[in-house]
Amino acid sequence: MPVVREFTLPDLGEGLTGAEVVRWMVEVGEVIAVDQPVVEVETAKAVVEVPCPYGGVVTARYGEPGEEVAVGAPLVTVAVAPVDGPTDAPGGGSAAPAASAASAGSAAGVERPLVGYGVAEPARSGRRRRVGVAGAAPVAVAVPAAPAVPAAPVAPVAPAVVPVISPLVRRLAREQGVDLAALTGSGPDGLIVRADVERAVAAKVSAPAAPAAAAVEGVVPLRGLRRAVAEKLSRSHREIPAATCWVDVDATELMALRRQLNSAPGPKVSVLALLARICTVALARFPELNSSMTEDGSGIIRHPAVHLGFAAQGERGLVVPVVRDAQALTTEQLGEELGRLTEAARKGSLTPAELTGGTFTLNNYGVFGVDGSTPILNHPEAAMLGVGRIVAKPWVHEGQLAVREVTQLSFTFDHRVCDGGTAGGFLRFVADCVERPGMLLRQL
């Protein structure tokens, strides 16, 4: 008989506690290979495909699209064939089912000891029944004639306790103001499932409103990336005593340098790459700003490497990819890495590792056509440089009024890691490098 293996949502890294199901990539009853992606989930960092370490027949899926699954909670169960060879099917006819499953496993790229012995491919036209699953709404399972795949057991419910197993169902009821004790569960043994809570919510919404009640506007739930951003920015605003200073800068010579660099053969250098190079040099001069506070606020962590984050607009909204060890890259290499990460952000293909671990952020909000901003720090970082649009303006240059390419730089910093003198010194150094980029040669 096949052994049913339960595959739980793995730890996707960086302290993530759960993920939201985006779409299922396999069906119940489907034969899958070892390490085949089975579900696409959205974490607080990125959308990723999750592979299953077992090969066999999928017997159950847990969680519907839009539902959150906690790390360690079940994702799928897989009927895996035992390694000691095929088992006889009822009636003594084991050869045909084994051969059928073996060919299916071979097509899925699975070695025979893992899939294909004793597990027949389920017939799509087979009888369907409902299987109760602890922690998730029941799913329909296709049951083949032979051999039968055992259903996942339902956890017993104590008579004196409200029959709810799933923490997601409890949370939904709490958020919607539903009294679980007043519900009759439609699941096995009276288990209250998500559908029961949703029916109760729908009944409340459809009930006639009091004549004096005002119209209720639609509520958009915070999920995935949007919720992670909201939580992170709220924490930053709550915990970090941030201050901002700014300066107008003549960027004419920086733009001329860029045109000169791009006139030579080779990859093009962006304005962002030049600003990134200036930031790495400035942080080497003011290392206090490449730091963060300890979790309990009792100390300052100085980071030896500059992991440079930058704001990028993607399909999932505004994200902050990170260029690792930016201080060790040439200006051309910085440009290539910035371009690669920007393209990945547009496609929504950034990995969690590429969205975490930053020590300093460069925010080019000038791409939105604005001049200035007072951004919220990217917790737990201690500083962020903002750059407005570069636009032709009247400017006094060498004692004469002239039209120059001008931008505004803003600098937001955690006042716990340094005083205004350090922050002002950093911003003034950056401004001087923008106005006279040849100064960089003294620092390289």
Stockholm file with secondary structure:
# STOCKHOLM 1.0

chainA/1-444         MPVVREFTLPDLGEGLTGAEVVRWMVEVGEVIAVDQPVVEVETAKAVVEVPCPYGGVVTARYGEPGEEVAVGAPLVTVAVAPVDGPTDAPGGGSAAPAASAASAGSAAGVERPLVGYGVAEPARSGRRRRVGVAGAAPVAVAVPAAPAVPAAPVAPVAPAVVPVISPLVRRLAREQGVDLAALTGSGPDGLIVRADVERAVAAKVSAPAAPAAAAVEGVVPLRGLRRAVAEKLSRSHREIPAATCWVDVDATELMALRRQLNSAPGPKVSVLALLARICTVALARFPELNSSMTEDGSGIIRHPAVHLGFAAQGERGLVVPVVRDAQALTTEQLGEELGRLTEAARKGSLTPAELTGGTFTLNNYGVFGVDGSTPILNHPEAAMLGVGRIVAKPWVHEGQLAVREVTQLSFTFDHRVCDGGTAGGFLRFVADCVERPGMLLRQL
#=GR chainA/1-444 SS CCEEEEEECCCCSTTCCEEEEEEESSCTTCEECTTEEEEEEECSSCEEEEEESCCEEEEEECCCTTCEEETTSEEEEEEECCTTCCCCCGGGCCHHHHHHHHHHHHHTTCCTTTSSSSCCCCCTTSEEEEEEETTEEEEEEEECSSSCCCCCCCCCCCTTSCCCCCHHHHHHHHHHTCCGGGCCCCSGGGCCCHHHHHHHHHHHHHSCCCTTCCCCCCCCCCCHHHHHHHHHHHHHHHHCCEEEEEEEEECHHHHHHHHHHHTSSSSCCCHHHHHHHHHHHHHHHCGGGSEEECTTSSCEEECSSCCEEECEEETTEEECCEETTGGGSCHHHHHHHHHHHHHHHHHTCCCGGGGSCCSEEEECGGGGTCSCCCCCCCTTBSEEEEECCCEEEEEEETTEEEEEEEEEEEEEEETTTCCHHHHHHHHHHHHHHHHCGGGHHHHC
#=GC SS_cons         CCEEEEEECCCCSTTCCEEEEEEESSCTTCEECTTEEEEEEECSSCEEEEEESCCEEEEEECCCTTCEEETTSEEEEEEECCTTCCCCCGGGCCHHHHHHHHHHHHHTTCCTTTSSSSCCCCCTTSEEEEEEETTEEEEEEEECSSSCCCCCCCCCCCTTSCCCCCHHHHHHHHHHTCCGGGCCCCSGGGCCCHHHHHHHHHHHHHSCCCTTCCCCCCCCCCCHHHHHHHHHHHHHHHHCCEEEEEEEEECHHHHHHHHHHHTSSSSCCCHHHHHHHHHHHHHHHCGGGSEEECTTSSCEEECSSCCEEECEEETTEEECCEETTGGGSCHHHHHHHHHHHHHHHHHTCCCGGGGSCCSEEEECGGGGTCSCCCCCCCTTBSEEEEECCCEEEEEEETTEEEEEEEEEEEEEEETTTCCHHHHHHHHHHHHHHHHCGGGHHHHC
//
